Each structure stands twice: as structure tokens, then as C-alpha cells.
Amino acid sequence: MTRRHSHPRASGGPPTRLGTVSHGVIIRHHGQTFTVEAEGGALHRCTARRKVGALVCGDRVVWEPGHISDGVIVAIEPRRSLLARPDNRGQTKAIAANLDRVVIVAAPHADSGGLDTGLIDRYLVAAELCALGAAVVINKSDLFTPVSRAAAEQRVGVYWGLGYKVLFTSAKHGLGLAELAALLREGTGALVGPSGAGKSSLAKALLPGEEIRIGAVAADGGGRHTTTWAMLYRLPHGGRLIDSPGVRDYRLWQAAPAEIAAGFTEFRQYAASCRFADCLHLMEPGCAVIQAVEHGSIAAWRYRSYRSLIDSRTT
């Protein structure tokens, strides 16, 4: 997770010895190969110069003709936003650039019908810190029983109350797809969430003419990468969609406690009344947020989610 920022142009600016430079956007990223959509709509297979740095779908880039590939990316244009996560070494790994919103895709557990709202909350905090719009999609809704569906609707109703759009979908049965397409009609969105939630299945349903690879989910339910590349698609009825590889977890490892607190939007109206201006809403006396939880004005499970995110920074 990172804030909105600008990425510096490659050192020295783009060279021109191979010809006139062009501008475009990365629409496919697979290994060290990128597909760049030029301003006129033509697609070019490109490599990148080493000094350019990490590139992701949605990046606007400067490129020039290459000897082996169609082109060579020589610089990244300033980014409006960047969504990232830590890799296995704890280093920042970018997921997608120049987003307008994230669509958090979750699915009920096959055995219990329950939802991992803690994971949803992590993505919502990331979206808030990146100043991105966010929506929640509960996919595979056909797996609910009437009882578990009612419980899920009650739980995600809290998100509705906070101003987040919530949709129940089933890519398998075509439920809720028109509403999802309408949500993505403007700007660029990314489907994010754990492996097995059905992100690629939803993308395929929204883009029936595209070839979108859908992988099998690990039998133990733990999840693994199922989409082996990232793609940016033009949606038939407007808007663009980035389909990114699934991850089994998402940790806000860089966020300070105050930033995590700011990501819980319901805290804001109470935080101003806390006794201490730097209150972290943990155990401080006179904390208006804790009082709001005790009085039921803030959902207790959302506060527990906040505490869990704070605790995860030290584990």
C-alpha cells in the first residue's frame, strides 16, 4: 500500500538515438515482457531498460523502437496512484498504477458460509490511504444458505452505512454482473482479493470475448496464485479493468498506527472529541472512539479488525 505520488522520470530523460519516442500505457505484464498500448491504440511488445524500475499494469510510459522487441520502455510518466503490497522479503511490490478505484472481491467459506471481513478491511484501509474509491463484491453468492446469506447481508450492511458500494455476485450463474459493469463504467478499476474468490471468473464474465486464464485453487483452501499475469482490459460498456494476480494475504506493513486509524472512516467523527490529539484509540483515557464502540455507534467487529491490524505490525 502506498499513497498517491509521482514517480520520477528515468535519469537523464528518454534517449532518442533509436528514433522518436512515443507514449503509451502498459496493458499486460508477464515476466520481463510488457504490452504497451500506444496513443493510437496499436499494441507493441516491449522490454524495459533496467534503470526504469518496477513497472505494472496501468503505468503510462515513454518508449522507443527496439532492436529485438517492438520497443524499449525508457521512462515512467508520473503516477496518479499506486497500489502495492509487501513481497516475501518485506519489500514493496507494486500491483497496479493510475487506479481510480479498487473492487474488493471476497467469497463465503464453502463450509461455513462466513466472510473474512478482516481481509476486506485491510483492502479498505489501503484504498483510503491511497485516496482511491472502493467497493466490496461478495462473489460466489450461490454458496450461501438462506441463514448465512442473511448473516452476510447484516455484516456487510455496515459497509453500506459507511458509503461503500456492496454487490452480491455469482460469476458462475451470472448474478449481479450488470451492476458490477455499471460500477466499473468510468475510470480504471482493479479487482483485488484472495485467490479463489473468483476475480478472474468475474473478469471473464465481464469480457466474454477475451481470453482470461483461470487457474485451479489449491485443494487445502489456502489459496495460491491463479492468474499468472496482470492485464488491463477495456470494458465493452466503458471503463478499464485491471485483473491482477491473487494473493493469500494483504498486510499494511508500512502504515503507521495513526494512518491505519485514519483508514477506518467511522472513527473520524469521534476522533476529534478524544482527550488527546494523538489518540490511537487503543487504551488512552477519554477516547471518544472507544466510547462509541461501547455505545454501539461503531461496530465492535470493525474495531476488533482495527486492533488486529495494529497488532499485526509487531508480529
C-alpha positions in Angstrom: 0.0 0.0 0.0 1.3 3.4 -0.9 -0.1 6.9 -1.1 -0.8 8.8 -4.2 2.5 10.1 -5.6 4.5 10.9 -8.6 7.2 8.6 -9.9 10.4 10.4 -11.1 11.3 10.2 -14.8 14.2 7.9 -15.6 17.6 9.5 -15.0 18.6 11.8 -17.8 15.2 11.6 -19.6 14.3 9.3 -22.5 17.1 9.0 -25.1 16.3 9.4 -28.8 19.1 7.6 -30.6 16.8 4.8 -31.8 14.2 7.2 -33.1 11.3 9.3 -32.0 9.9 8.4 -28.5 6.3 7.5 -28.1 3.8 7.4 -25.2 1.5 4.6 -24.1 0.1 2.6 -21.2 1.1 -0.9 -20.1 -1.9 -3.2 -20.5 -0.1 -6.5 -20.0 2.8 -7.5 -17.7 4.3 -11.0 -17.9 7.8 -11.5 -16.5 10.1 -9.1 -18.3 7.8 -8.5 -21.2 5.2 -5.7 -21.4 2.4 -5.0 -23.9 2.1 -1.3 -24.4 -1.0 0.3 -26.0 0.2 3.3 -27.9 -1.8 6.6 -28.1 -3.3 5.5 -31.4 -4.5 2.1 -30.0 -1.8 -0.1 -31.6 -0.2 -2.7 -29.3 3.5 -3.2 -29.0 5.6 -5.8 -27.2 8.2 -4.1 -25.2 11.1 -4.7 -22.8 12.3 -2.1 -20.3 15.6 -0.5 -19.5 17.0 -1.7 -16.2 17.1 1.9 -14.7 13.4 2.4 -15.3 12.4 0.5 -12.2 9.4 -1.7 -11.4 6.6 -1.4 -14.0 3.0 -2.5 -13.6 -0.3 -2.5 -15.5 -1.7 1.0 -15.7 1.7 2.7 -15.9 1.9 5.4 -18.5 5.4 5.1 -20.1 7.7 6.6 -22.7 9.1 4.0 -25.2 11.1 4.0 -28.3 11.7 1.4 -31.1 13.9 -1.6 -30.1 16.2 -3.9 -32.0 14.7 -7.2 -30.7 11.2 -6.3 -29.4 8.8 -3.8 -30.9 10.0 -1.2 -28.3 12.0 -0.4 -25.3 10.5 1.4 -22.3 12.8 4.2 -21.2 10.8 6.1 -18.6 7.7 6.1 -16.5 5.4 9.1 -16.5 4.2 10.5 -13.2 1.7 8.1 -11.4 -1.6 9.4 -10.1 -1.8 6.4 -7.7 -0.1 3.1 -6.9 -1.4 0.1 -5.1 1.3 -2.1 -3.7 1.9 -4.9 -1.1 5.0 -6.4 0.5 6.8 -9.3 -1.2 8.3 -12.3 0.6 11.3 -10.2 1.7 9.2 -7.4 3.0 10.0 -5.1 0.1 7.4 -3.0 -1.7 5.8 -4.9 -4.7 3.6 -2.8 -6.9 0.3 -4.3 -8.1 -1.3 -1.6 -10.3 -0.9 2.1 -11.1 -3.1 5.0 -12.0 -6.2 3.5 -10.5 -9.4 5.3 -9.7 -10.9 2.5 -7.5 -10.4 -1.0 -6.1 -13.1 -3.6 -6.2 -12.5 -6.0 -3.3 -13.7 -9.4 -4.2 -14.4 -11.9 -1.4 -16.3 -15.1 -1.2 -18.1 -17.1 1.5 -16.2 -20.0 3.0 -17.5 -23.2 1.4 -18.0 -25.0 4.7 -19.5 -22.3 6.9 -20.7 -19.5 4.6 -18.8 -17.0 6.7 -16.9 -14.0 5.3 -13.3 -12.9 6.1 -14.2 -9.3 6.8 -10.8 -8.7 8.3 -9.2 -9.1 4.9 -11.8 -6.8 3.3 -11.0 -4.2 6.0 -7.3 -4.3 5.1 -8.1 -3.5 1.5 -10.5 -0.8 2.5 -7.8 0.9 4.7 -5.3 0.6 1.7 -7.9 2.3 -0.5 -8.5 5.1 2.0 -4.8 5.8 2.4 -4.3 5.8 -1.4 -7.4 8.1 -1.8 -9.0 5.5 -4.1 -12.6 4.7 -4.4 -13.6 1.3 -3.1 -16.4 -1.2 -3.5 -17.0 -4.7 -2.0 -18.1 -7.6 -4.1 -19.3 -10.8 -2.4 -18.8 -13.3 -5.2 -20.0 -17.0 -5.3 -23.1 -15.8 -3.6 -24.8 -19.1 -4.7 -22.9 -20.8 -1.9 -24.9 -19.1 0.8 -27.7 -20.8 2.6 -30.6 -18.6 3.5 -29.3 -18.3 7.0 -25.7 -17.5 6.1 -26.9 -15.0 3.4 -28.9 -13.1 6.0 -25.9 -13.0 8.3 -23.6 -11.8 5.5 -26.1 -9.1 4.5 -26.2 -7.9 8.1 -22.4 -7.8 8.3 -21.7 -6.0 5.0 -24.6 -3.7 5.8 -22.0 -1.8 7.9 -20.0 -1.2 4.8 -23.1 0.2 3.1 -23.6 2.5 6.1 -20.0 3.8 5.6 -20.7 4.7 2.0 -19.1 1.8 0.2 -20.9 0.1 -2.6 -21.6 -3.6 -1.9 -22.7 -6.1 -4.5 -23.5 -9.8 -4.3 -22.5 -11.6 -7.4 -22.1 -15.1 -8.9 -19.9 -15.4 -11.9 -21.0 -19.0 -12.3 -24.7 -18.1 -12.5 -24.4 -14.5 -14.0 -25.8 -12.8 -10.9 -25.0 -9.1 -10.3 -22.8 -8.7 -13.4 -24.8 -5.8 -14.8 -24.5 -3.9 -11.5 -20.7 -4.7 -11.5 -20.3 -3.5 -15.1 -22.1 -0.2 -14.2 -19.8 0.2 -11.2 -16.7 -0.1 -13.4 -18.1 2.0 -16.3 -15.8 5.1 -15.6 -12.1 5.3 -15.0 -9.8 2.4 -14.2 -10.6 -0.2 -11.5 -8.7 -3.2 -10.2 -10.1 -6.5 -8.9 -8.3 -7.3 -5.7 -8.7 -10.0 -3.1 -7.6 -13.5 -2.1 -7.0 -16.4 -4.5 -10.2 -18.4 -5.0 -12.6 -15.5 -4.6 -13.3 -15.5 -8.4 -11.7 -12.3 -9.6 -10.7 -13.8 -13.0 -14.0 -15.5 -13.3 -15.7 -12.2 -12.9 -13.4 -10.6 -15.4 -14.1 -13.3 -17.9 -17.8 -12.8 -17.4 -17.5 -9.1 -18.0 -15.2 -9.6 -21.0 -16.7 -12.7 -22.8 -14.5 -12.0 -25.9 -11.2 -12.0 -24.1 -9.0 -15.0 -23.2 -8.6 -14.8 -19.4 -6.7 -17.6 -17.8 -8.4 -19.1 -14.7 -6.4 -21.4 -12.6 -7.4 -24.2 -10.2 -7.5 -23.3 -6.5 -5.4 -25.3 -4.0 -7.4 -28.2 -2.5 -6.5 -27.2 1.0 -8.3 -23.9 0.6 -5.2 -21.8 1.4 -5.1 -20.3 -2.0 -2.3 -19.6 -4.4 -1.5 -17.5 -7.4 -4.1 -18.5 -10.1 -3.7 -15.7 -12.6 -0.1 -15.7 -13.9 0.0 -12.3 -15.3 -1.7 -8.9 -14.9 -3.9 -7.4 -17.7 -5.6 -4.2 -18.3 -8.8 -4.5 -20.3 -11.2 -2.1 -22.0 -14.7 -2.9 -20.8 -17.4 -3.2 -23.5 -19.6 -0.5 -21.9 -16.9 1.8 -20.8 -14.1 1.9 -18.3 -11.0 -0.2 -17.8 -10.3 -3.1 -15.6 -7.0 -4.4 -14.2 -7.1 -8.1 -13.4 -4.1 -8.8 -11.0 -2.7 -11.9 -9.5 -4.4 -13.1 -6.4 -2.6 -13.0 -3.1 -3.4 -15.1 0.0 -2.9 -12.2 2.4 -2.6 -8.4 2.4 -0.7 -6.6 5.2 -0.4 -2.9 5.7 3.2 -3.3 6.8 4.2 0.3 6.1 1.2 2.1 7.6 1.7 3.8 11.0 -1.0 3.3 13.6 -2.3 6.8 13.0 -2.7 6.0 9.3 -4.5 2.8 10.0 -6.9 4.6 12.3 -7.5 7.2 9.5 -8.4 4.3 7.2 -11.4 3.4 9.4 -13.8 6.2 8.2 -16.3 5.8 11.0 -13.6 6.8 13.6 -13.3 10.3 12.1 -16.4 11.9 13.6 -15.4 10.7 17.1 -11.6 11.1 17.0 -11.9 14.9 17.2 -13.5 14.5 20.7 -10.7 12.3 22.1 -9.0 13.8 25.1 -5.6 13.6 23.4 -5.0 14.9 19.9 -2.6 12.0 19.1 -5.0 9.3 20.5 -4.6 5.9 18.8 -7.9 4.6 20.2 -6.3 1.7 22.0 -6.3 2.3 25.8 -6.0 6.0 26.1 -8.3 7.6 28.8 -11.0 9.8 27.4 -11.0 8.1 23.9 -14.2 9.0 22.2 -13.8 6.2 19.6 -13.7 3.5 22.3 -16.7 5.1 23.9 -18.5 5.0 20.6 -17.8 1.3 20.3 -19.1 0.7 23.8 -22.3 2.6 23.0 -22.8 0.6 19.7 -22.2 3.6 17.4 -19.2 1.9 15.9 -19.5 -1.8 15.1 -17.5 -3.9 17.6 -16.2 -6.2 14.9 -14.8 -3.3 12.9 -13.0 -2.1 16.0 -11.6 -5.6 16.6 -10.4 -5.5 13.0 -8.6 -2.2 13.6 -6.9 -3.7 16.7 -5.9 -6.7 14.7 -4.2 -4.5 12.1 -2.4 -2.6 14.8 -1.2 -5.9 16.4 -0.1 -7.3 13.1 2.5 -4.6 12.7 4.5 -6.2 15.6 4.1 -9.8 14.6 
